[in-house]
Amino acid sequence: MRRTTVFLDDALLRRAQRVARSEGKSFAALVREAVEAYVAGARAGGAALPSVAGRFASGTTETAERADDYLWREPHS
């Protein structure tokens, strides 16, 4: 591996460091994974799934079937 420099604004740096800590990995490992996912998506001709895809429970078993209901309902209903 080679060392490199990446310039990030303060807010993005703090958010990325927080994610790395919460996942128990180094900031460098998080950056490597993000770049690898981005490059893999570009090679495949589309965007790679975000790393958070599928990590959270919705609390319901019908999320996919009711996606339109959830997405198109009036705000705060």
C-alpha positions in Angstrom: 0.0 0.0 0.0 1.1 3.6 -0.6 0.4 6.5 1.6 -1.6 9.3 -0.1 -3.2 12.7 0.9 -6.9 13.4 0.7 -8.4 16.9 1.3 -11.7 16.8 3.1 -13.7 19.7 4.6 -14.0 19.7 8.4 -17.6 18.5 8.5 -17.0 15.5 6.2 -13.9 14.6 8.1 -15.7 14.5 11.4 -18.6 12.5 10.0 -16.2 10.0 8.4 -14.2 9.6 11.6 -17.4 9.1 13.6 -18.5 6.3 11.2 -15.1 4.7 11.4 -15.2 4.7 15.2 -18.7 3.3 15.3 -17.7 0.5 12.9 -14.5 -0.3 14.9 -12.2 0.4 12.1 -9.5 3.0 11.3 -10.2 6.1 9.3 -7.8 4.8 6.6 -9.7 1.5 6.3 -13.0 3.4 5.9 -11.5 5.5 3.1 -10.1 2.5 1.4 -13.5 0.7 1.5 -15.3 3.8 0.2 -12.9 4.3 -2.7 -13.1 0.6 -3.5 -16.9 0.7 -3.5 -17.0 3.8 -5.7 -14.5 2.4 -8.2 -16.4 -1.0 -8.3 -19.6 0.9 -9.0 -18.0 3.0 -11.8 -16.6 -0.2 -13.4 -20.0 -1.8 -13.3 -21.5 1.2 -15.0 -23.6 2.2 -12.1 -23.4 3.3 -8.5 -22.5 0.7 -5.9 -25.0 0.3 -3.0 -24.3 2.5 -0.1 -22.5 0.7 2.8 -25.6 1.2 5.0 -27.9 -0.7 2.7 -29.6 -3.5 4.6 -28.0 -2.7 7.9 -31.1 -1.3 9.7 -34.3 -3.0 10.6 -37.5 -1.2 9.6 -39.6 -2.9 12.3 -41.9 -4.3 9.6 -41.8 -7.2 7.3 -43.7 -5.5 4.5 -41.4 -2.6 3.7 -40.8 -3.7 0.1 -44.4 -4.4 -0.6 -45.5 -1.0 0.8 -42.7 1.1 -0.6 -45.0 3.3 -2.7 -47.2 3.9 0.3 -44.3 4.9 2.4 -42.7 7.1 -0.3 -45.8 8.8 -1.5 -47.8 9.5 1.6 -48.4 13.1 2.8 -45.7 14.4 5.2 -46.4 13.8 8.8 -49.3 11.5 8.2 
